[in-house]
Amino acid sequence: MTQIQKTALVTGGSRGIGKAIAEDFSKNGIDVVVTGRDKERLRKTAEELETYGARAFWIDADLGTDSGIDRIYSFLKEKKLEANILVNNAAIIHLSTHLIDFDMENWQKVINVNLIGAVKITKLLLPSMVSQNYGKIINISSIGGRRGAAGRSAYRVTKAGLISFTESLAAEVKSSGIDVNCICPGSVVTEGYVEAFGQNSIENDHMMQPSEIATLCTFLVGEDSSAVTGAIIDAYGPSNPLFR
């Protein structure tokens, strides 16, 4: 059997959970393409990833726009890269805002990046995965995708949507050798979390480290996970309400 070279595209891969996933993939011999909007941070991240021995690439792109999706397509084609692993991690975490006060342009932006962008980039990569008869897709949802909450309407709608998208897509593509799974992390110490909720928000015993989610992702793209698809994995850690 021909050994497939694994190449992963990790959206939102220059910081937080996305960067941790990219690092763990690289340490396990997987080539990685990281996307995001901050060119300098992406460049530095790619340089760090290459120190682990695998190839690393970066492309700045706004997943909330069609032009951003097109940039990724053109980049992959130019570099002759066929991504057979996709981690839909990029997300906007908005401040707690009741719908009556929510600017609808911003509400739509959250939907465009967190959900529609994930669907579009998935559709972009699927033909290549089908042609290889191999693929691994991981959607990063959230503990917030499991239920709604006051002030969190846009974010939680997108995370709930990713759960349903995972189940539907998994049923469509399993016959093509593609596994699709979803992870719902609890509260994780990331720059985005601090930006949304403040420094004090992470100074408690309910937080997880990004590396904990990264390790789970590496398992899901490995050969030992071949029996797992269409799964929604609650990775709440200390955030688990059962423990509080």
N, C-alpha and C positions, 0 to 999 in steps of 0.2 A: 504494500500500500504506500503510495506517495505521501511523504510528509508535507503537510500544508504549513507554509510560513504564515504565522498569525500576524496580522496588522490591525491595530485597534485605533478607532477614532473616538476620542473622548471630548465631548463638548463641555465647555466651562472647565477646561483642564489645566488652567494656570494657577489655581489656588483652591484651598478648601478640600472638599471630598474629591473633586475631579483630579486635582494634582496628586493626591494620595493614591488614587486608583492608577493614574498614569505611572507613578513611581513603582508601584507594586508590579504592574504589568512589565515594565522595563526590566526589573530585577529578575523576572521569570522568562526573559528572552523574547518578549513580544514587542515588535516595532510599534511605535505610538505616534499618532498625529493628534496634537492638542489644538483646540479651537477656543477662541475667546475674543474679547474686544481690546485688550491692552497689549499692544505690540511688544513693548519692552518686557513685560512680565512673561509673555509667551516665549519670547526669545530666550530669556534666562532659564525658564522651565525646561525648554528643549535641550539646552546645554547641560543642565543637570541630569536629565534623563539619559543622555548619551554616555555619561560616566558609568552607567550600569552595564554597558556593552551592547544594548540593542540600538537600532536606528531610531531617531526622533525627529519629528517635523512639527512645524507650527504654521497656523494660518489665522489671521485676524478676520473675524466675520461675525456679523450680527444675525443671529438665528431668527430674530423677529422680523426679518425682511427677506423678500425674495432675492434681492441682490446678494445678501449674505450667503444664502444657500447656493447661489450660482458661483460665488467665489470659491466655496469649498469644492464644488464639482470641478471647476476649472483647475484648481490646485491639484486635486487627486489625478486628474487626467494628465496634467503637465509632468507630474512626478512619476507617472505610471504606477500608481499605488492602487491596489485593490483591497479596500478595508473589508475584512470578514468578521470583525468584532466592532460593535457600536455600543457606546455607553452614553445614553441621553441623560446628561447630568446638569447641563446649563439651566439656570433658573433665576428669576427675579424674586427676591423676598421683600414684599412691601410692608411698610409700617401699618400697624393696626389702624384700620379706617372703616367706619361704618359705610354701607353702600350709599346712604343718602348724602354723604360728604365725599364720596369717591369720584375723582375726576375720571370720566369714562374713557378718555384717551389713554390714561395710565392703566386703567382696568384692562383695556384691550391689549395694551403692550405686554402685560403679564401673561395673558392668554397666548399671544403670538409667540413669545419666547418659550414659555414653559411647556406648552402643549402642541400648538400648531407647528412650531419650529421642529419639535421632536418628531412629529409625524412626517414632515417634509424631508428631513435628513434621513429618516428611516426608509422612506420610499426611494430616495436617491440611491441608497446603498444596496437595496434588496436585489436588483438584477445581477449585480456582481456576485452576491452571496449565492443566489440560485444557480448561477453558472458554475460555481465552485462546488455546489451541493454541500455547502458548509457555511455556517454562520452562527454567531452568538450575539444576541441583542439584550442589553440590560437597561431598563428604565428606572431611573432613580426617582421614586415617589417620596412619600413622607408619612410619618405618623399622622400628619394633618390630612392625608388623603383618605383616612379611614372615617372621618366625621367632620362636619362643619364646625365653625366657631365664630363668635361675634368679631367683626373687624378683619376677618381673614378670608373673605369671600372669593376674591380673585385667585389667590395662591392655592387655596384648598380645592377649588374647582379644578384647577389644572392637575393637581396631584391625584385627585379622584379619577380624572379623565385618563391619566397614564395607567392606572390600575386596569380599567376596562379595556383600554387600547392593548395592553399586554396580553390579556386573555383572548381577545379577538384575533390579534395577529398571530399568536402562538398556534391557534387552531388552523390558521391559513397556511403557515409555512413549514410546519413540522415535516411534511412529506418531501420538502426540498432540502432537508438536512439542517434546518435552522432552528435553534432554540431561543425562545424569548421569555425572559423572566423580569420580575420587578422587585426592587428592594424598597422598603419603607423604613428609613432610618428614624430613630428618635432624635432627641436634641444633640447636635454635634457641634463641637467647638470649631467654628470657621469664621473667616473675616466677614462673610455675608451675614452670618447670624449676629455678630457683634454690631454691624452697621444697622441692622434692623431693630435690634432689641437693647443695645447698649452693653458696655463692658460688664456691668454688674450681672447681666443675664447669664454669663457663663461661670460665675463664681458660686457654684452650688454643686451638689453631689449627683446631679441628674444628667450630666453631660457625657457624651462619648467622644472619642478621638476619631478623626477621619480615617486613620489606618485600620480601624475595626471594620469599616464598610469596605475599604479597599481589599482586605483579605478575603472577604466574602465574594467580591466581584471576581477575584482571581480564581477562586474555586469554581464559580459559575461558568467561566470561559475555559476551564480545564477539562481534560478527558473524563475525570471521575464524576462529572456532573451530567453525563449524557442522559440520565433518566429524569432530569429535572427540566421541565418546560411548562410555561403557562402558570408558573408559581408566583404567588405574591408573598414575599418573605418579610415578616415584621422583625426588624432589627432594632428594637427599641432600647436595648441596654438598660441602664438605670432609669430611663424615662418611662419604662413600662409601668402603667398605672397599677398593675397587680402587685408591684413591689412598694407602693407608696401609700 
